[in-house]
Amino acid sequence: MALKNFYEDIVSLDQMEGFRSFEDISINEYIRTTINVKNLETKAIENCYVYKYVDDNDKNFNSHAIYIHHGDWKKYMNSL
């Protein structure tokens, strides 16, 4: 996915994901971080932003979370 204006677009993405602060993650639903991923077209390793759920902020997480063994949320939702 290419962003047209990174600084404007990242603010919208942060809001959508409930990311508010690097310093105080207790107010975040997700934390924005980077990971290395393999570009399947070019085979290059690229550093990409991802949003990771802050399960420590969700007291019900362990009793309501669903483990998706293949890791594909969209595939899981389409299978319901």
C-alpha positions in Angstrom: 0.0 0.0 0.0 1.4 3.4 -1.0 0.5 6.5 1.0 0.1 9.7 -0.9 1.0 12.0 2.0 2.7 9.9 4.7 2.4 12.5 7.5 -1.3 13.1 6.9 -2.2 9.5 6.2 -0.3 8.1 9.3 -2.4 10.4 11.5 -5.6 8.9 10.1 -4.3 5.4 10.4 -3.2 6.1 14.0 -6.7 7.4 14.9 -8.4 4.3 13.2 -6.2 1.9 15.2 -6.6 3.7 18.5 -2.9 4.7 18.7 -2.3 7.8 20.7 1.2 7.8 22.3 4.6 6.1 22.1 5.3 7.2 25.7 2.1 6.0 27.5 0.9 2.8 25.9 -1.8 2.4 28.6 -4.0 4.8 26.5 -3.6 2.9 23.2 -5.7 0.2 21.8 -2.8 -0.7 19.4 0.8 0.4 19.4 2.5 1.3 16.1 5.9 -0.4 15.6 8.0 -1.7 12.7 8.9 -5.2 11.6 10.9 -6.6 8.7 8.7 -8.3 6.0 9.5 -10.0 2.8 8.1 -8.3 -0.4 6.7 -11.3 -2.2 7.1 -9.6 -5.6 10.7 -8.4 -5.3 11.8 -10.8 -2.6 13.4 -7.8 -0.8 13.2 -7.4 2.9 11.4 -4.2 3.8 10.8 -2.4 7.1 7.1 -1.8 7.5 4.8 -0.2 10.1 2.4 -2.6 11.9 -0.1 -2.0 14.6 0.0 -4.6 17.5 -2.9 -4.9 19.8 -2.1 -3.9 23.4 -3.7 -6.8 25.2 -2.4 -5.6 28.6 -5.0 -2.8 28.3 -7.9 -5.2 27.8 -8.9 -6.9 31.0 -11.2 -9.3 29.0 -8.7 -10.2 26.4 -7.7 -13.7 27.8 -11.3 -14.7 28.3 -12.7 -13.5 25.0 -9.8 -13.7 22.5 -9.9 -16.2 19.6 -6.7 -17.8 18.4 -6.5 -17.8 14.6 -3.9 -20.5 13.9 -3.2 -19.4 10.3 -3.0 -15.7 11.2 -5.4 -14.5 8.5 -8.1 -12.5 10.1 -10.0 -11.9 6.8 -9.9 -15.6 5.9 -11.3 -16.4 9.4 -14.1 -13.8 9.2 -15.1 -15.1 5.7 -15.3 -18.6 7.0 -17.9 -17.8 9.6 
